[in-house]
Amino acid sequence: MNPFALPMMMAELTAASFETVWHRTTLMMFGQCSVAEYERMVSEKMHASEAATMALMRGDSLEAMIKPYHKKATANAKRLRRG
């Protein structure tokens, strides 16, 4: 197993989360944040939390528990970056 997998995943998650918050805050500030985006903010966290909880209950690795958050955060950053 790669000893740098978890630290790299955490670094990517941090950067993607920061970028997503920045984009969404900008949308809110200019009154351009859609209802769908607000709903996505809530539902994505619920789904990621559910997946992480299941990984924890199965006794999976830390990487498996963080993966749902990482996947959503990086996808959001990419989507919001495109505008």
Secondary structure as GFF3:
##gff-version 3
##sequence-region A 1 83
A	DSSP	alpha_helix	5	29	.	.	.	ID=ss1
A	DSSP	alpha_helix	35	58	.	.	.	ID=ss2
A	DSSP	alpha_helix	62	82	.	.	.	ID=ss3
###
